[in-house]
Amino acid sequence: MPYPSIANLNFIWVYINDSVASMVCAAFLLCVACCGHEAEGASKPNVVIVLIDDMGWGDFSCFGNSYAKTPNIDQIARQGIRFEQFYVNAPICSPSRCALITGQYPQRWNIHSFLNNRGDNRRRNCHNWLDPSAFTLSRKLQQNGYATGHFGKWHLGGQRDVDNAPEITEYGFDQSLTNFEGMGPKLLPLTQKPGNSAPGRIWEDAQRLGGPVTWMQRSQITDGFVQTAIEFAKNARARNQPFYINLWPDDVHSPFWPPIENWPVVDGKSSKRAMYSAVLENMDRQLGKLFDFLSSDPEIVGNTILIICSDNGPEENAGSAGPFRGGKTSLYEGGIRSPLIVWSPGLTVPNRSGTFETESVFAAIDLAPTLLQICGIDSTNVDFDGQSVARVLLGKESRSRDAPLFWRRPPDRKTYAQDSLELLPDLAVRQGRWKLLCNYDGSETQLYDMQDDRSETRNLAESTNITQEFEQEITRLRGALIAWHRAMPADFGPELGQTAIERVQKAKESSRKR
């Protein structure tokens, strides 16, 4: 079925539950919002970031998903603001996470792709972990009196055979609980399919990365992170201390393990999309406990900012990128555009609740300086690549960041997969209405008008009657993009890309001969 237009996405508010409970909740939140707005300078608001692994722009039902329902996230969206043009700074997990917590391009820290074993990291010229001397949002908040906790996937050091990485707490967290890709206490998954008499285990080797280790059903691990986060917040509240919480679930990253009672089976089979939808809905149910906790306390409602987004686009044939081209690992919109929901009834402009902001262009690197400004913490001495968009996040204005956004593909992802024959662009830049993609040397240029062609279907650089305006934009954007690329620490993308190009050429020649 056709994907709904941006205008039609406002249909979401039509099905708001009109029960007495919902009306009471709405009235309560409106009261808090009105009172909170008058005192929006309240010091040190709580901050919660829910960063979901491998989820597409179109996977929430409030962003148009018709395959799965996410009622708890939708409820938060009804009380908050959705943003259509929010980006992450890499189409794959580790560099995307690095950008969010540092406010800097991940290439500055040699986090070029997902962190793997030592040999593969060397092959791509990636560091084994994020340098603990890097600025982090968590450390800055910790230094300013916040209780700081990380609960969920980390993947910024401590994975596979990299067993001497810094503990997560060395990055400015008072407490951490992670999965198989991080140092320190962790939850590891038991797996069970319908018909199995006993659960199995995956990622057992992660026990070498520190403990204590708790084994629990894969379909319940997000609940384990949520319960720990809630207790952490309660303890901070008991000490009259503001809290900063990362809740970073990995449910919708393959392999997918939905609850046995919700295991999708059609004609004796389970499709990848059906399995993905089942774990997405189960994740929503588990996150609902966190949202209920945050929204049940007037003091938390009046002085908390909750951010929900994804780290990169969806895996092929699993999640949905909505109307956008591409997915995970690609610099097309489907790989780097993320859904964003901001809930902060006591801080946002009251009449913006439930709205869909479609104009402002900004990215994950902007979140750290933005949140620090909202929290009243000076960060003028930090060399951010990001820019504060605090007024945008709180619904006070629509405005894009001033500087362009730049991307470089993961060095090992010249194609979507090892058997793919589509060669992907190496670099991308977005500024204003324009998005340009090209190779490292500026060849194979693509230019898209994101106001009229957000699905990237019409390459204006290939137009037979290209205008002077387009020629100037191509020259300007391509020059800025290549200059940025050359200023960043190098990875082994050119070498690995050439290997992929030769493989594709060989495969195409072989196909022509058949």
N, C-alpha and C positions, 0 to 999 in steps of 0.2 A: 504494500500500500504506500502511497506517496507520503513523504514526511511532512508534518504540519509546518506551516509558515510561522515565522516569529509572531506575527499578529495573532494567529490562532492559538498560540500557546497560552494566551490569557484565558482560555476555556477552563483552565484548572480551577479557577475560583468558583465556577458554577456549581461544582459538586461538593462544596464545603458542607460537612455534616451539619444539619440544622437542629440537632438534638439540644436539649437544655444544657447538657454538660458542655457542649461545644460553645454555646452562646455565653455561658458563664465564663469559660476560659478566655474567649475573645474579649469580653468586657474587662476581665481582670488584666489582661495584657495591654489593652488600650489605656487603662488607668495608669499602669506602670509606665507605659511609653510616654504619656503626656507629662507625668510627674518627672520622669527621668530626663526628658528633653529640657525641662527648665533648669535642671542641674547637671547638664551634660559634661561639665568640667569635673565631675566627681573623680577623685584621684584613684589611680591604679585599678582600672577595671580588670576583672578576670578574663583570661584569654583561653579559648579551646579551639584547636585546629584538628579537624577530622580529615585526614588525607587518605583517600581510598586508592588501592592498588589496581592498576590496569583497567580502570573503568572509563567508558566512553562518554562523550558529551551528551548523548541522547539516552542514557541508561536510567535516569530517574524518570518516573512517570510525570513529574512536574516539568520535565524537559521533553516530553512527548513520547516516552516509551509506551508502546501498546502491548509488548510481550510480557512485561512484568510490572508489578505494582510495588511502590515504595511509599506507603501511606505515612510512615513516621517522618521520613525526610520531607515529604510533601507538606506535612503539617508545619514543620519548621519554615519551609519556603513561604507558606501562607502568612506567617508572622514576620517574615524577613524580606530580603531583597535578593532576587536572582539576577545574575549578570551573564549576558550573552557573549561578550567579547573578552573573556579572561583566558590568558594563556599560561601554560607551564613552560619552563625554559629548556626542556629536553624531551624527546619522545620516548624516553626509557627511564627506568626508576631511579638509580643512584644519582645521576647528575640532576634530575628534577628535584629530588629531596635536598640535595646540596644547595641548590639555588634558593629554595624556600627558606632554609634556616640561616643562610649566610647573607642573603640579599645581594649576592654577587653571581656572575656567570660561573658555572661549575668548572669551565675550562681553566679558570684562574688557579684552581686547586688540583688540576690534573685528574678530575673525575669526569672522564669522557664517555663512559658507557656503564652498564651495570657491572658492579664489582664481582669478580669471580675468583677462581683460584689464582695462585701466584703466577703460574706459567701463562695463563690466558691474560692476566693483567699486564704482564711484560709484553706479550704479543701485541697489545693494543696501545702500549705506553700509558697505561692507567696506574695511578698509585693504588696501594692496597687498602688504604683508608683515608678518610678526610683528615687532614692535618689538624691536630687539636689546637693549634695556635690560631686557626681561622676564627674570625668573628662569628658568633652564633647568637641568634635571637634569645635562646634559652639562657645563655650566660649573662647577657645584658640584663635580662629581667631578674635573674637570680641575684645579681649584684645590686639590684634596686629593690630588694625585699620580697620578691616573689617566691612562693613555693613552686618548684618546677618539676614536672614529671613527664616521662616518655613511656607510652604504653602501646605496643604494637611493633610492626615491622620497622627496622632501622635501615639496614643495607647501606651504611656508610662506613663499614669496616667491621671485620669479624664475620667471615663466611668461608665455607669450604675449608681449605688448609691454612687460611689466614687466621691463626689462633693466638696471635700476640698483638692484636689491634687494641687501641685504647678502649676502656670501658665507656659505655654510653654516658655515664655520670661525669666523665672528664670533659664533656662538651657543655656543661652548665646545667645538668639535671640532678636534682636531689634524689630522685628515685627512678628506676627503669624496670620495665618488664617487656621482653621482646620475644621474637620468634626465632627461627633457625638462622637468621641473618643478622646477628648482633651479639656483642659480648655481654655477659652478665646473666641475671635471672631470666628465665624464659619459660614459655609454654610451647610444648611440642605436640604434634598431632597424632592421635589415634585415628585410623581410617577403617570404615566398615561399610560394606555394601549390603543391600537386601540379600538375604540368604546366607551371609557369613555368620558362622557360629561365634566367632571371636574377632576382636579388632586387630588390625595390623598396625605397624609403625612406619613412618617415613621420616627421613632426615635425622636418623639416630646419631650420625656423626656430629651433629651440632652440640651434643653434650660436652664436647671438648672445648666449647667456646664459653664455658662458665655456667654457673648455676646459682641457686638451686633450679632444678628442672622439674616441671610439673607436666605430666602427660594427661591430655584430655581429648575428647572427640574433636576432630577438625571442625565440625559444624558448630561447636560451642566455644571456640577459642576467642572469638570477638567478645562474647559475653564475659569471659575471664578478664580480658583487658578492660572492659567497661566497668565491671565490679571493682577492680583494683583502682581505676581512675576515680570512681565515685568515692571510695574510701579515702583516697588521697585528698580529694577536694574537701570532704567533710573534716579531715584532720587539719587542713589549712584554715578552714573557716573557724574551727575551734581555737586556733591560735590568732585569730583576727588577721590572717595573712592572705593577700591576694594570691590566686593560683594561675599558673600557666600549664596547660595540659596538651600534649600531643597524643591523639588517639588515632593510630595509623593502622587500620585493619587490612588484611590481605586476602579476604575471602574470595574475591572475584579474580584473583590470579590463579591460573591453572597450576596443578590439577584441581578440579572442582569436586568437593565432597559435601553435598547437601545432606540434611538430616535424612535418615532412612525413611521416616514416615512421609517425607516430601520428595522422595526420589522420583524424578520424572521418567516414565516409561510409556512409550507409544509403539505399539506393534512389537513389543519385546525389546525395543531399543531406546537408548537415551541419546538424543542429539546434543552436540556441543552447546548450541544456543539454549536448549532446554535446561541443561545442567547449569549453565551460567545464570540463567534467570532464576533458578531455584536457589542458588547460593546468594544471589543479589537480594532476593526477597527475605531470605533468612538473616542476612546481614542487617537489613533494615529493621527487622524485628528486634535484634540484639541492640542496635544503636538506639532504639526507642527508649530503653531503660535510662540511657544517659540523658536523652532529651527530656524525659519525664523528670529526672532529678533536677536538671537545670531550670526547667520551667515551673517547678512547684514551689520554689522559694522566692518570695518577692524581692529579697535583697540581691539574690543572684540574678534574677531577671532584670533588675534595674541597673546592674553594673557588670554585665558580662557581654563579651563579643564571641560568638561562635562562628567559625568558618568551616564550610564543607566543600571539598573539591577533590579532584583526582590527580594522580601523579603523571599520567600520560594517557594516550588513547588506548582503545581496546584491542585485544588480541583478535586476529582474524577469525571470523565465524563465531565469535563469542558475544562480546558486547556490541553496542551500537554507537557509532560516531554521529548519528543523526543525519543531517543533510550534508555532512562534510566528507571530503575526499580523504582516503588513506586511513591509517590507524597506527597502532604502536610501532615505533622505530622510524616513522616517516615524518618529514618536515612539512607535509601537506597538513591542512587544518585538522583532519581527524586524528593526527598523532600528537598535536601540541595544544589544541584548544580543549579546555576543561570546563565542565559545569562549575559554577560557583554560587553558593548560597551564603549570605551573611545574615545572621540573626543577632540582633542586639536591641530588644524593645526599649530599653532605657536610654539608649544612646542615639539611635537612628531617628530621623525625622518621622513623626507618627504617620503622616499621610502617605509615606512610601512603603509601608508594610504591604506585602503581597504583590509588589510591582515587579516588572521585568525590565531591567535597565539594559538597553540595547546599543548605546552609543559609546560608552567609555572603553578604551582599549588599554589594558594594563596586564601585568603578569605576576607570577609568583615571586620574582625578585623584588617586587614592589611591596610585598606584604610586611617584611621586617621593618623597613623605615616607616611604613604606614602605621603598624601596630605600636611602635615605639612612640610615635607622635600622639596617637590616641591615648596611650598610657601616660603621657606627660613626661617622657624620659628623653633627655637630650642625646642625640646621636650625631651631632655635627662633626665629630672627630672620626667617624666611620666612613671609609671609602666605599660606599655602596655603588653598585651598578643600578640598583633599584631607586625609585623615586616615591616619595609619600603621595598617596592618593586618599588621604584620610577623609576628606570631604565627600569623595565619591563613594567610599565604602559605607559611610554613614547616611547616604542618601541626600546630601545637601546640594550636590551639583553633579552634572554629567561632564566629565572631562577626561581626555586621554593623557597618558604620560607624554612628556615633551620629547624625550629621546627615542630613537628607533629601538625596536627589539630585534636582537640578532640570535641566530641559531646555527649550530654546526651538527651535522648528523653524527651518530655514534660511529666510531672508526670501522667497526665490523658490520655495518649495516648499509652497504651499497645497494643491496636488494632486501626485500622483505624477509626472505628465507633462503636457505641454501639451494633450493630447487626453483626459485623464482627467476624469471627472465626479464622482469621490469627493473631497470636501473634507476635509482633514486637520486635526486639532487643532493649535493653536498652541503649547501649553505642556504639560508633563508633570512629575509629581513622583512619586518612589517613596520610601516610608518603611515599614519593617517589612513587613507582609503586604499593605499597601495601595498601589495605584497610581491616581493621578487624572490625567485629561487634560481640558483645556478650551481655550476661546479666550482671547484677550488680556483680554477683559472678564469672564471667568468663565462665559460662556454655553456651552451644549452640553457640559455636564459629563458625564464618564464616570468611574465608579469600579469598579475591579476588585480582587478578592481574589486575590492572586498565589499564595497557598498552595493554593487550590482551583480556580483558573481562570487558569493561566499563559498560556493561549491567548487570553485577553481576549475571551471570547464572551458573557459575561453582565454587562451594564452594570447594576450595583446602583443607580446613580443614577436609573434609569428604573423601578425596581421599584414596583409599585402598593401594596405593603405595606411600604414602607421603614421600618426600625427607627430608633429614636432614636440608636443607636450609629452607624449609617451616616450619618445626618444630621450628627452631630457630627464624624465623620471628614471628610465632604465640606466642611463649613464650615472646619475647621482646616486641612486640606491646601490647599484652594483659596485661602484667605487667605495662607498662607505662600508659595504658588507665585506669586501675583500680586505680592506684596511683593518677592519675589526678582526677578521679571521687571522691575519698575519701577526696581529698584536697579541693574540692569545697563545699560551703554551701549546706546542704542537703535539698531535697524536699521530698514530700510524694509519690514519684514514687513507691517504693517497696510495700507500703501498698495498694495503688490504683491498682498497677499492679497485686497483688495477688487476689484482687476482680475480676479483668478482667479474670485472669486465671481460677478461679473457675467458672465464668459464661460460658467461652468457654468449659470447661470440662463437665459441666452440659448439655450444648446444644448438644455436640457431643454424650454423653451417651444417651440422649433422642432420637437423630436421629438414633442411632444404634438399639434401641428398636422398632422403627417403622417398 
